[in-house]
Amino acid sequence: MLYGIAFFIFSVFYIPTLIFKGKLHKDFLERFGIYSDAKEEALRRTKEVIWIEAVSVGEVALCKSFIPLLKREHPERSIVLSTITRTGNDLARKLFSGDAVVIYFPLDFSYIARRVIRKIHPKFYIMIETEIWPNVLTELRYMRVPSILINGRISDRSFGKYRLVRGFLSRVLKNIAVFCMQSDADAGRIMSLGAASDRVKVTGNMKFDADLVISDKSAAGVKELFGFKTGDEIFVAGSTHGGEEETVVSVYKELTKSFPDLKLVIAPRHVERAPEVENIVKRLGLEAVRMPRERDRSSSGPDLRGPSAPPGVLIIDAIGYLNEAYSIAEIVFVGGSLIPHGGQNPIEPAVFGKPVIFGPYMFNFKAVTSALLKGSGALQVKDQKEFLLKADQLLKDKELRATFGRNARNIISENRGATSRNLEAIKGLIND
């Protein structure tokens, strides 16, 4: 009851905030269980449904390895994939429009959850990375639909908050049939919050299994795509957040004194920040160009350069190009780590065998960070001065870059397999 009241109060402020920020998109009614005629028909055609909740881009990316395995093991089942963020929904439709019905996740009110569950009529519900919605889970239990958590993790910050409501949360966790957690620490935390020990399994981190969309172009072809010359050296700052671009650009300016052919690619975590990032670059005395958001990857429209090649800084403001940027990088900085955000995923550049640099705040990726640092596959810096020093060392020493990149790729390979283990852990439920 108290949760319902609190969520209602949150929603009263949440929706006007979306309107104010211009994020109340045309498909937002799906969060109330109201769908277009075409989507209603698509949901009616589904059978033996597995409903997967993947909140945003990161969770959707994990589905690139999980959904194909699921379809191979259970070709008779339909998949409904739900997201909360618009960017996550865009990526889900791009990747899985032929394999799943993609919808927005319902607001967590009992009556809305009940309506959506009846429309989806799932046999199973799978949530990725501990996104726990009490009313949805309760309604699923009433309808005898098993709920499964995969790739579960509980950050330090979340654990502190969860402990404050342990009594309430322990009742909610009784609605979950299986908890597939990333590590022993995550398993211990979920059990301390009330999960039954016989339902908890440690299966590893699915992020190590990420299947990247790798361009079939040569390195020279990818550079041409971005408007760079073959001899240009590329410094990529991926998934940056506000408060980081000033540091990145300042480091880049210093590096160009020794490396005049160095180019900087910035991919803000939220693409709508691209104009803000462009203003930061200009304020620091450099020119920048932005990747046109309206350009379709499959089209033969104008290339990314516009009238001329990037003067030094290229800002990516379109989803789906970051991996291509990583593929041609000499060095990569992973964002969300110079500020207390907790870091973004360092696995993607590591898969490409690139030396990775990140800041002191990587608490959202503790296991990955520890493995990369222990195996000399990444460098952690505490401030701008150290960032510049480490980047300069890597750019000056090609063999050092190759060693760090090789180590990074090997570490990722050694830790793969969590996706298969998750599928094995839930096989009994799905096969019943």
C-alpha positions as CSV (number, residue, x, y, z in Angstrom):
1,M,0.0,0.0,0.0
2,L,2.7,2.4,1.0
3,Y,4.7,1.5,-2.1
4,G,1.7,2.2,-4.3
5,I,1.2,5.6,-2.7
6,A,5.0,6.4,-3.1
7,F,5.0,5.3,-6.7
8,F,1.9,7.4,-7.5
9,I,3.6,10.5,-6.0
10,F,6.7,9.7,-8.0
11,S,4.6,9.4,-11.2
12,V,2.9,12.8,-10.5
13,F,6.3,14.4,-10.8
14,Y,7.8,12.0,-13.3
15,I,5.4,12.6,-16.2
16,P,5.5,16.5,-16.1
17,T,9.3,16.2,-15.9
18,L,9.3,14.2,-19.1
19,I,7.1,16.8,-20.8
20,F,9.4,19.6,-19.6
21,K,12.5,17.8,-21.0
22,G,10.7,17.0,-24.2
23,K,11.0,13.2,-23.6
24,L,7.3,12.4,-23.6
25,H,7.4,10.5,-26.9
26,K,4.5,9.2,-29.0
27,D,4.8,5.6,-27.7
28,F,4.6,6.6,-24.0
29,L,1.0,5.4,-23.8
30,E,2.5,1.9,-24.0
31,R,3.6,2.4,-20.4
32,F,-0.2,2.4,-19.5
33,G,-0.8,-0.7,-21.5
34,I,-2.3,1.2,-24.5
35,Y,-0.9,-0.1,-27.8
36,S,-1.4,0.6,-31.5
37,D,-3.7,-1.7,-33.4
38,A,-0.7,-3.3,-35.1
39,K,1.0,-4.0,-31.8
40,E,-2.2,-5.3,-30.2
41,E,-2.4,-7.7,-33.1
42,A,1.2,-8.7,-32.8
43,L,0.6,-9.5,-29.1
44,R,-2.5,-11.5,-29.9
45,R,-0.5,-13.7,-32.3
46,T,2.2,-14.6,-29.7
47,K,2.2,-18.0,-28.1
48,E,4.0,-19.6,-25.2
49,V,5.5,-16.2,-24.5
50,I,8.7,-15.5,-22.6
51,W,8.6,-11.8,-21.5
52,I,12.0,-10.2,-21.1
53,E,12.5,-6.9,-19.3
54,A,15.6,-5.0,-20.5
55,V,15.5,-1.5,-19.1
56,S,17.9,0.4,-21.3
57,V,20.6,0.1,-23.9
58,G,23.0,-1.9,-21.7
59,E,20.4,-4.6,-20.9
60,V,19.2,-4.7,-24.5
61,A,22.8,-5.2,-25.6
62,L,23.0,-8.3,-23.4
63,C,20.0,-9.8,-25.2
64,K,22.2,-9.9,-28.4
65,S,23.8,-13.1,-27.0
66,F,20.9,-14.3,-24.8
67,I,17.9,-14.1,-27.2
68,P,19.6,-16.2,-30.0
69,L,20.4,-18.9,-27.5
70,L,16.9,-18.8,-26.1
71,K,15.3,-19.0,-29.6
72,R,17.6,-21.9,-30.5
73,E,16.7,-23.9,-27.3
74,H,13.0,-23.0,-27.5
75,P,12.0,-22.2,-31.1
76,E,8.3,-22.8,-30.3
77,R,8.2,-19.9,-27.9
78,S,7.5,-16.2,-28.7
79,I,9.4,-13.4,-27.1
80,V,8.1,-10.0,-25.9
81,L,10.9,-7.6,-25.1
82,S,10.1,-4.5,-23.0
83,T,12.3,-1.5,-22.2
84,I,11.9,1.7,-20.2
85,T,14.1,4.1,-22.0
86,R,13.6,5.4,-25.5
87,T,17.2,4.7,-26.5
88,G,16.8,1.1,-25.2
89,N,13.5,0.8,-27.2
90,D,15.1,2.1,-30.4
91,L,18.0,-0.4,-30.1
92,A,15.6,-3.3,-29.3
93,R,13.5,-2.6,-32.4
94,K,16.6,-2.3,-34.5
95,L,18.1,-5.6,-33.2
96,F,15.0,-7.8,-32.6
97,S,12.1,-6.5,-34.7
98,G,12.0,-9.9,-36.4
99,D,12.5,-12.0,-33.3
100,A,10.4,-10.2,-30.6
101,V,7.5,-7.9,-30.0
102,V,9.1,-4.8,-28.6
103,I,7.1,-2.7,-26.1
104,Y,7.6,-0.2,-23.3
105,F,7.5,-1.6,-19.8
106,P,4.3,-0.7,-17.9
107,L,4.2,1.7,-15.0
108,D,4.3,-0.2,-11.8
109,F,0.6,0.2,-10.8
110,S,-1.3,-3.0,-10.1
111,Y,-4.1,-2.3,-12.5
112,I,-1.8,-1.4,-15.3
113,A,0.5,-4.4,-14.6
114,R,-2.6,-6.6,-14.6
115,R,-3.8,-5.2,-18.0
116,V,-0.4,-5.7,-19.6
117,I,0.1,-9.2,-18.3
118,R,-3.3,-10.2,-19.7
119,K,-2.3,-8.8,-23.1
120,I,1.1,-10.4,-23.1
121,H,-0.1,-13.7,-21.5
122,P,3.4,-14.8,-20.6
123,K,4.5,-18.2,-19.5
124,F,7.7,-16.8,-18.0
125,Y,9.0,-13.4,-17.0
126,I,12.8,-12.8,-17.1
127,M,14.3,-9.6,-15.7
128,I,17.9,-8.5,-16.4
129,E,20.1,-7.0,-13.7
130,T,17.9,-6.6,-10.7
131,E,15.2,-4.2,-11.9
132,I,12.6,-5.2,-9.3
133,W,9.1,-3.9,-9.8
134,P,6.9,-5.0,-6.9
135,N,3.4,-4.7,-8.4
136,V,4.4,-6.4,-11.6
137,L,6.0,-9.3,-9.7
138,T,3.0,-9.6,-7.4
139,E,0.5,-9.7,-10.3
140,L,2.7,-12.3,-12.1
141,R,2.6,-14.5,-9.0
142,Y,-1.2,-14.2,-8.8
143,M,-1.4,-15.4,-12.4
144,R,1.0,-18.2,-11.7
145,V,3.7,-16.9,-14.0
146,P,7.3,-17.7,-12.8
147,S,9.6,-14.7,-12.5
148,I,13.4,-15.2,-13.1
149,L,16.3,-12.8,-12.5
150,I,19.4,-13.1,-14.7
151,N,22.7,-11.3,-14.5
152,G,21.7,-10.0,-11.1
153,R,23.9,-7.5,-9.3
154,I,23.5,-5.2,-6.4
155,S,25.8,-2.2,-6.3
156,D,27.1,-0.6,-3.1
157,R,24.7,2.3,-3.5
158,S,21.7,0.1,-4.2
159,F,22.5,-2.3,-1.3
160,G,22.5,0.6,1.1
161,K,19.0,1.7,-0.1
162,Y,17.6,-1.8,-0.2
163,R,18.6,-2.5,3.4
164,L,16.4,0.4,4.5
165,V,13.4,-1.4,3.2
166,R,14.5,-5.0,3.8
167,G,11.2,-6.1,5.4
168,F,9.2,-4.9,2.4
169,L,11.8,-6.2,-0.2
170,S,12.0,-9.6,1.4
171,R,8.3,-10.1,0.7
172,V,8.7,-9.0,-2.9
173,L,11.7,-11.3,-3.5
174,K,9.5,-14.3,-2.6
175,N,7.8,-13.7,-5.9
176,I,11.0,-14.6,-7.8
177,A,11.7,-18.3,-8.6
178,V,15.4,-18.2,-9.5
179,F,18.1,-15.6,-8.9
180,C,21.1,-15.9,-11.3
181,M,23.7,-13.5,-9.8
182,Q,26.9,-12.2,-11.3
183,S,29.2,-13.0,-8.3
184,D,29.4,-14.5,-4.8
185,A,29.2,-11.0,-3.4
186,D,26.0,-10.3,-5.3
187,A,24.5,-13.6,-4.2
188,G,25.3,-12.9,-0.6
189,R,23.7,-9.5,-0.8
190,I,20.4,-10.8,-2.4
191,M,20.2,-13.5,0.3
192,S,20.8,-11.0,3.1
193,L,17.8,-9.0,1.7
194,G,15.5,-12.1,1.9
195,A,16.0,-14.3,-1.1
196,A,15.9,-18.0,-0.3
197,S,19.4,-19.5,-0.6
198,D,18.1,-22.5,-2.5
199,R,16.9,-20.2,-5.3
200,V,20.2,-18.3,-5.7
201,K,22.8,-19.3,-8.2
202,V,26.1,-17.7,-9.2
203,T,26.4,-17.7,-13.0
204,G,28.8,-14.9,-13.9
205,N,28.5,-11.7,-15.8
206,M,26.8,-11.8,-19.2
207,K,28.5,-8.6,-20.3
208,F,31.6,-10.7,-21.0
209,D,29.5,-12.6,-23.6
210,A,28.5,-9.4,-25.4
211,D,28.2,-10.0,-29.2
212,L,29.3,-6.7,-30.8
213,V,28.1,-5.5,-34.1
214,I,31.4,-5.4,-35.9
215,S,31.7,-3.6,-39.1
216,D,32.7,-5.6,-42.2
217,K,34.8,-2.6,-43.4
218,S,38.5,-2.4,-43.1
219,A,40.1,0.0,-40.6
220,A,40.7,2.4,-43.5
221,G,37.0,2.0,-44.5
222,V,35.8,2.7,-41.0
223,K,38.0,5.8,-40.8
224,E,36.7,7.0,-44.1
225,L,33.1,6.5,-42.8
226,F,33.9,8.9,-40.0
227,G,35.7,11.3,-42.3
228,F,39.3,10.6,-41.1
229,K,42.4,9.9,-43.1
230,T,44.2,6.6,-43.1
231,G,47.1,8.0,-41.2
232,D,45.0,9.6,-38.4
233,E,45.4,8.3,-34.9
234,I,42.1,8.0,-33.0
235,F,41.4,8.7,-29.4
236,V,37.8,7.5,-28.4
237,A,36.0,8.7,-25.3
238,G,32.9,6.5,-25.1
239,S,29.7,6.9,-23.1
240,T,30.8,10.2,-21.4
241,H,28.7,12.0,-18.9
242,G,28.3,15.7,-18.0
243,G,31.4,16.9,-16.1
244,E,33.8,14.6,-18.0
245,E,34.0,16.2,-21.5
246,E,35.9,19.2,-20.2
247,T,38.6,16.9,-18.9
248,V,38.7,14.7,-22.0
249,V,39.0,17.7,-24.4
250,S,41.6,19.3,-22.2
251,V,43.7,16.1,-22.3
252,Y,43.2,15.9,-26.0
253,K,44.4,19.4,-26.6
254,E,47.6,18.7,-24.7
255,L,48.2,15.4,-26.6
256,T,47.9,17.1,-30.0
257,K,51.1,19.0,-29.2
258,S,53.0,15.7,-29.4
259,F,50.6,13.9,-31.8
260,P,49.4,16.4,-34.4
261,D,47.5,13.6,-36.3
262,L,45.5,12.6,-33.3
263,K,41.7,12.9,-33.7
264,L,39.1,12.7,-30.8
265,V,35.8,10.9,-31.0
266,I,33.4,11.7,-28.2
267,A,30.3,9.5,-27.8
268,P,28.1,11.0,-25.0
269,R,26.2,8.3,-23.1
270,H,23.0,10.2,-23.8
271,V,23.0,11.3,-27.5
272,E,20.7,14.3,-26.8
273,R,23.6,15.9,-25.0
274,A,25.5,16.3,-28.3
275,P,24.8,20.0,-28.6
276,E,26.0,20.6,-25.1
277,V,29.2,18.6,-25.8
278,E,29.8,20.6,-28.9
279,N,29.5,23.8,-27.0
280,I,32.1,22.5,-24.5
281,V,34.5,21.7,-27.3
282,K,34.1,25.2,-28.8
283,R,34.5,26.9,-25.4
284,L,37.8,25.1,-25.0
285,G,39.0,26.6,-28.3
286,L,38.5,23.7,-30.7
287,E,36.2,23.0,-33.6
288,A,33.9,20.0,-33.7
289,V,31.4,18.3,-36.1
290,R,28.5,16.2,-35.1
291,M,27.4,13.0,-36.7
292,P,24.0,13.7,-38.3
293,R,21.4,11.9,-36.3
294,E,19.0,11.7,-39.2
295,R,21.4,9.7,-41.4
296,D,20.3,6.1,-41.9
297,R,23.1,3.6,-41.7
298,S,21.7,1.7,-44.6
299,S,21.1,4.7,-46.8
300,S,23.3,6.1,-49.5
301,G,22.8,9.6,-48.2
302,P,25.6,12.1,-47.3
303,D,28.6,10.7,-45.4
304,L,29.4,11.7,-41.9
305,R,31.8,14.4,-42.9
306,G,29.4,16.9,-44.4
307,P,31.3,19.5,-46.4
308,S,34.6,18.6,-44.9
309,A,36.4,16.1,-42.7
310,P,36.3,16.6,-38.9
311,P,38.7,19.3,-37.8
312,G,39.9,17.2,-34.9
313,V,36.8,16.4,-32.7
314,L,33.9,14.3,-33.9
315,I,30.8,14.0,-31.7
316,I,28.7,10.9,-32.2
317,D,25.0,11.7,-31.6
318,A,23.6,8.6,-33.2
319,I,23.1,5.1,-31.6
320,G,25.0,2.2,-33.2
321,Y,28.4,3.8,-34.2
322,L,30.4,3.5,-31.0
323,N,31.7,0.0,-31.6
324,E,32.9,1.1,-35.1
325,A,34.7,3.9,-33.4
326,Y,36.3,1.5,-30.8
327,S,37.5,-0.7,-33.7
328,I,39.8,2.0,-35.0
329,A,41.0,3.5,-31.7
330,E,44.5,3.7,-30.5
331,I,43.3,4.3,-27.0
332,V,39.9,4.4,-25.4
333,F,38.5,6.3,-22.4
334,V,35.4,4.8,-20.8
335,G,33.1,7.4,-19.4
336,G,31.0,7.6,-16.3
337,S,34.2,7.0,-14.4
338,L,35.6,10.5,-13.7
339,I,32.5,11.4,-11.8
340,P,30.7,9.4,-9.1
341,H,28.4,7.7,-11.7
342,G,30.0,4.3,-11.4
343,G,31.4,3.9,-14.9
344,Q,30.2,2.5,-18.2
345,N,30.9,-0.9,-19.7
346,P,34.7,-1.3,-20.4
347,I,34.2,-4.8,-22.0
348,E,33.2,-3.5,-25.5
349,P,36.6,-1.8,-26.2
350,A,38.4,-4.6,-24.5
351,V,36.8,-7.1,-27.0
352,F,38.5,-5.1,-29.8
353,G,41.8,-5.5,-28.1
354,K,42.1,-1.8,-27.2
355,P,44.0,-0.3,-24.2
356,V,41.3,1.0,-21.9
357,I,41.6,4.0,-19.6
358,F,39.0,4.8,-16.9
359,G,38.7,7.1,-13.9
360,P,38.4,6.2,-10.2
361,Y,34.6,5.6,-10.1
362,M,34.0,2.2,-11.6
363,F,31.9,0.7,-8.8
364,N,29.1,-0.4,-11.2
365,F,31.6,-2.8,-12.9
366,K,33.7,-4.0,-9.9
367,A,34.4,-7.5,-11.1
368,V,35.2,-6.4,-14.7
369,T,37.4,-3.5,-13.5
370,S,39.3,-5.8,-11.1
371,A,39.9,-8.4,-13.7
372,L,41.1,-5.9,-16.3
373,L,43.4,-4.1,-13.8
374,K,44.8,-7.3,-12.3
375,G,45.5,-8.7,-15.8
376,S,47.1,-5.4,-17.1
377,G,44.3,-4.9,-19.6
378,A,43.3,-1.4,-18.4
379,L,44.7,1.7,-16.7
380,Q,42.9,3.6,-13.9
381,V,43.6,7.3,-13.4
382,K,42.6,9.5,-10.5
383,D,42.6,12.9,-12.2
384,Q,43.3,14.9,-15.3
385,K,47.0,15.0,-14.7
386,E,47.3,11.2,-14.5
387,F,44.9,10.8,-17.4
388,L,47.2,12.9,-19.6
389,L,50.3,11.0,-18.4
390,K,48.9,7.5,-19.1
391,A,47.4,8.5,-22.5
392,D,50.7,10.0,-23.5
393,Q,52.6,6.9,-22.5
394,L,50.3,4.7,-24.5
395,L,50.4,6.8,-27.6
396,K,54.2,6.9,-27.6
397,D,54.6,3.2,-27.2
398,K,53.0,1.0,-29.9
399,E,54.1,-2.2,-28.2
400,L,52.7,-1.1,-24.8
401,R,49.4,-0.4,-26.5
402,A,49.4,-3.8,-28.2
403,T,50.2,-5.6,-24.9
404,F,47.4,-3.9,-23.0
405,G,45.0,-4.6,-25.8
406,R,46.0,-8.2,-26.1
407,N,45.7,-8.7,-22.3
408,A,42.2,-7.0,-22.3
409,R,40.9,-9.3,-25.1
410,N,42.3,-12.4,-23.3
411,I,40.6,-11.4,-20.0
412,I,37.3,-11.1,-21.7
413,S,37.7,-14.5,-23.5
414,E,38.6,-16.2,-20.2
415,N,35.4,-14.9,-18.5
416,R,32.8,-15.8,-21.1
417,G,30.0,-18.3,-20.6
418,A,27.6,-16.6,-18.2
419,T,24.8,-16.5,-20.8
420,S,24.9,-20.3,-21.3
421,R,25.0,-20.8,-17.5
422,N,22.0,-18.6,-17.0
423,L,20.1,-20.5,-19.7
424,E,21.1,-23.8,-18.0
425,A,20.0,-22.5,-14.6
426,I,16.5,-21.7,-15.7
427,K,16.1,-24.6,-18.1
428,G,14.1,-26.6,-15.6
429,L,11.5,-23.9,-15.2
430,I,11.1,-23.2,-18.9
431,N,11.0,-26.9,-19.8
432,D,8.2,-27.7,-17.3
